[in-house]
Each structure stands twice: as structure tokens, then as C-alpha cells.
Amino acid sequence: MPSFDDSVQAMLGEPLSMAQSAAFERYADELMEWNQRINLTAVREREAVFTRHFLDSLSCWLAMRAQPGERLIDVGTGAGLPGLPLKIWRPELQLSLLESVGKKASFLEHIVQVLGLQNVQVLAQRAEDAAQQPAHREQYDWAVARAVAPLPVLAEYLLPFVRVGGCMLAQKARGVAEEAKDAANAFGQLGGKLEDLIQVRVPGLEDEERWLVVVRKLKPTQTRFPRQAGTPSKKPL
């Protein structure tokens, strides 16, 4: 089986530096250790962390190709995924990690410090609250999330953070075309429009469908969105 470094180069076309490889190794070590105390992830095997978490997160870059200095917010980041792998890959990104569970936010503060990452902030808040704050509303070039909710719900979590001209990016599995079609109304209400559905091949996960849903922000989101905490998931647009 190819090494993690080889898999990154095969997928993204560039090698990891020694410092980046070391950062991923340390990240995996800390994740495994903390996972014994708090439930950060259901993935328990170290090798699977590199495949299911790190490589899967890095696949976002196939859609992003962000410019130096762009701002990225990872909503519902959990153990820092996909945001932290993307930050290790491209240190020039300005990253915000949004995680409402206090214990997980504590891990994020710890791992950011351990890895010596600059321009990373941890927000221990709910998306519905943070997105109404001037410091975060429509301030980001990219808002990303793994499959934490159906697309109509994700759109209400993500698009309020995105500046006009920026994008939301959702990582999804099979059935994404129908889900995206069902979410078209929600995208429109929130100021966005589906731009691309990109199927990605993640080394080690070739038997599992992986998709990137890219929605472009065309106009400002109405101030009534996102609705109050809990409403987007209970009453999707």
C-alpha cells in the first residue's frame, strides 16, 4: 500500500515537505491519544486516520485551489477536519475552526498550539450564532464542512459566512446529484447557486464515492438567515 506521502502526491500532484509530514504524524498521535479520553472520531486505527481523515480532507483542495491569504472557515470541524489538514498543506490560509462542543474545541486549541500553526482561530460557538456576528458574517472566501447535515441545512450553516463571490464547499458521498437538486431552492434563498459537483478519487477509499459540492455566493444573504439555533436542522429550507 502506498505511503501517506506518496498518496498525497498522487492525489494533489505535489509532495509534502518534511515539516508537513512531521506535522501530520504529530496530529495523528495527538488525535489518537485524545480520542481515548473524549470522543473525537469513530476512527480508531492510526492508518485509517491518515486515509479517512487526512487524505479525505485534503481532497477538498481539488476544488479549492485557494489563493495565498484567503480566509477559510470549517463549520462543525470536530477534530479539525477538513480545516487543519488544509492548513498544514497550505500554511498561508487564514483558518477559523468552528466547533460548538467544548471538549472538542479544547482539543483544537491544543493541537493548533502543538503544531505551531499561525493565523488559526478556534470558535467554540454554534454556526447559527457565529454567522450573525460582524467579524464572521460574509467575511470568508471559503466555508467548508464534511457531511454533517443534508445540503439544504448545510447551506444555511455555510453560506452566511461566505463573501459575495466566495464559495461554500461540502464533502458528500453517493446520491449527491439528487441531494443537490433538492437543495437548489435553499441555495437560492441564501444567495448562492450550485457551481460544480466534483467526484474525487481518494487513495485507499477507491471503493467509496466521494464528491465535492461547490456553491458560489452571488448575492448577500438576507439578515434573517441563519435562523436561530436548531431551526435549520428541524425545518430545512
C-alpha positions in Angstrom: 0.0 0.0 0.0 1.4 3.5 -0.9 2.6 5.7 1.9 0.7 8.7 3.0 3.2 11.0 1.4 3.0 9.1 -1.9 -0.8 9.2 -1.8 -0.8 13.0 -1.2 1.5 13.4 -4.2 -0.6 11.1 -6.4 -3.8 12.9 -5.5 -2.7 16.6 -5.4 0.4 16.5 -7.7 2.8 17.9 -5.2 4.9 16.3 -2.5 4.7 17.1 1.2 7.7 18.7 2.8 9.4 17.0 5.7 7.9 19.6 8.1 4.4 18.9 6.7 4.9 15.1 7.0 6.0 15.6 10.6 3.0 17.8 11.4 0.6 15.1 10.1 2.4 12.4 12.2 2.1 14.6 15.3 -1.5 15.4 14.5 -2.3 11.7 14.3 -0.5 11.0 17.5 -2.4 13.7 19.4 -5.7 12.6 17.8 -5.3 9.0 18.9 -4.3 10.0 22.4 -7.1 12.4 23.0 -9.6 10.0 21.4 -9.1 7.7 24.4 -10.4 10.4 26.7 -13.1 12.2 24.6 -15.0 11.0 21.6 -13.3 13.0 18.8 -13.8 10.4 16.0 -15.1 7.0 15.4 -11.9 6.1 13.5 -9.7 4.2 16.0 -6.9 2.9 13.8 -3.9 5.1 13.1 -3.6 4.1 9.5 -7.3 4.8 8.9 -6.8 8.3 10.4 -4.4 9.1 7.5 -6.8 7.8 4.9 -10.3 8.6 6.1 -9.4 11.9 7.8 -6.3 13.4 6.4 -6.4 12.3 2.7 -10.2 12.8 2.6 -9.8 16.3 3.9 -7.0 17.2 1.5 -9.2 16.2 -1.4 -11.0 19.5 -0.9 -8.0 21.2 -2.4 -9.0 19.7 -5.8 -12.0 22.1 -5.8 -10.4 25.0 -3.9 -7.0 25.9 -5.3 -7.3 28.9 -3.0 -5.1 31.9 -3.3 -2.5 32.8 -0.6 -4.1 34.6 2.3 -7.6 33.6 1.6 -9.9 33.1 4.6 -11.4 29.6 5.3 -13.9 28.7 7.9 -14.5 25.0 8.8 -18.0 24.6 10.2 -18.7 21.7 12.6 -15.0 20.8 12.4 -14.9 18.2 15.2 -11.3 17.1 15.4 -10.2 19.8 12.9 -11.4 18.2 9.7 -11.0 19.2 6.9 -9.6 22.5 8.0 -6.4 21.6 9.8 -5.1 19.2 7.0 -5.8 22.0 4.5 -3.9 24.5 6.8 -0.9 22.1 7.0 -1.0 21.7 3.2 -1.3 25.5 2.6 0.0 27.4 5.7 -0.8 30.7 4.1 -4.5 30.1 4.5 -6.3 32.1 7.3 -8.3 29.5 9.1 -11.3 29.6 11.5 -12.4 26.3 13.2 -16.0 26.4 14.4 -16.9 23.7 16.9 -19.7 24.1 19.5 -18.7 21.1 21.7 -16.4 22.5 24.4 -14.2 19.4 24.7 -13.6 19.2 21.0 -12.8 22.9 20.9 -10.2 22.3 23.7 -8.5 19.7 21.6 -8.4 22.1 18.7 -6.8 24.8 20.8 -4.2 22.2 21.9 -3.4 20.9 18.5 -3.0 24.3 17.0 -0.5 25.2 19.7 1.3 21.9 19.5 1.7 22.2 15.7 2.7 25.9 16.0 0.1 27.0 13.4 -0.3 30.7 12.7 -3.5 32.6 11.7 -5.8 29.9 13.1 -8.7 30.8 15.5 -10.9 28.4 17.3 -14.6 29.4 17.7 -16.5 27.5 20.4 -19.9 28.5 19.1 -22.8 27.3 17.0 -22.9 28.2 13.4 -26.2 30.0 13.7 -24.8 32.3 16.3 -21.3 33.0 14.8 -22.7 33.7 11.4 -24.7 36.7 12.7 -21.6 38.3 14.1 -20.0 41.1 12.0 -16.5 39.6 12.5 -17.6 36.5 10.7 -20.7 37.2 8.6 -19.8 37.2 4.9 -16.1 37.5 5.7 -14.8 34.3 4.2 -13.6 33.2 0.8 -14.5 29.6 1.6 -16.8 27.9 4.1 -16.3 24.1 4.3 -17.9 21.2 6.0 -17.8 17.4 5.9 -21.1 15.5 5.7 -22.5 16.9 8.9 -26.0 17.6 7.5 -28.2 17.4 4.4 -27.3 20.1 1.8 -30.3 22.4 2.5 -29.2 22.5 6.1 -25.5 22.8 5.3 -26.2 25.7 3.0 -27.9 27.7 5.8 -24.9 26.9 8.1 -22.2 27.8 5.5 -23.4 30.5 3.0 -23.9 33.3 5.6 -20.2 33.1 6.3 -19.2 33.5 2.7 -18.5 36.8 1.0 -20.2 37.6 -2.3 -18.0 35.9 -4.9 -16.8 33.2 -2.5 -17.9 29.6 -2.2 -19.2 27.0 0.2 -17.8 23.5 -0.2 -19.5 20.4 1.2 -17.9 17.0 1.2 -20.5 14.3 0.3 -20.9 10.7 -0.6 -23.2 8.9 -3.0 -26.6 10.3 -4.0 -25.2 13.8 -4.2 -26.8 14.8 -7.5 -30.3 14.3 -6.2 -29.5 16.0 -2.9 -28.1 19.0 -4.8 -31.2 19.2 -6.9 -33.3 19.2 -3.8 -31.2 21.9 -2.3 -31.5 24.3 -5.2 -34.2 26.3 -3.5 -32.2 26.7 -0.3 -29.1 27.8 -2.2 -31.1 30.5 -4.0 -32.8 31.8 -0.8 -29.3 32.1 0.8 -27.8 34.0 -2.2 -26.0 31.0 -3.8 -26.0 28.9 -6.9 -24.6 25.4 -7.5 -21.4 25.8 -9.4 -19.9 22.3 -9.6 -20.2 18.7 -8.4 -16.7 17.2 -8.5 -16.1 13.5 -8.0 -12.8 12.8 -6.3 -10.7 9.7 -6.0 -9.2 9.4 -2.5 -6.3 6.9 -2.4 -7.3 4.0 -0.2 -11.0 4.8 -0.5 -11.5 4.0 -4.2 -14.5 1.8 -3.4 -16.4 4.7 -1.8 -17.9 7.6 -3.7 -16.5 11.0 -2.7 -18.0 14.2 -4.0 -17.3 17.9 -3.5 -20.3 20.2 -3.8 -19.3 23.8 -4.7 -21.9 26.6 -4.4 -20.9 30.1 -5.5 -22.2 33.1 -3.4 -23.9 35.5 -5.9 -25.6 38.0 -3.6 -25.7 38.8 0.1 -27.6 36.5 2.4 -30.7 38.1 3.9 -30.2 39.0 7.5 -32.9 36.6 8.7 -30.5 33.7 7.8 -29.3 31.7 9.5 -32.3 31.2 11.6 -32.0 30.7 15.4 -30.0 27.7 16.7 -31.6 24.4 16.0 -34.1 25.7 13.4 -32.2 24.9 10.2 -32.0 21.2 11.0 -35.6 21.0 12.3 -37.1 23.0 9.4 -34.8 22.9 6.4 -35.3 25.4 3.6 
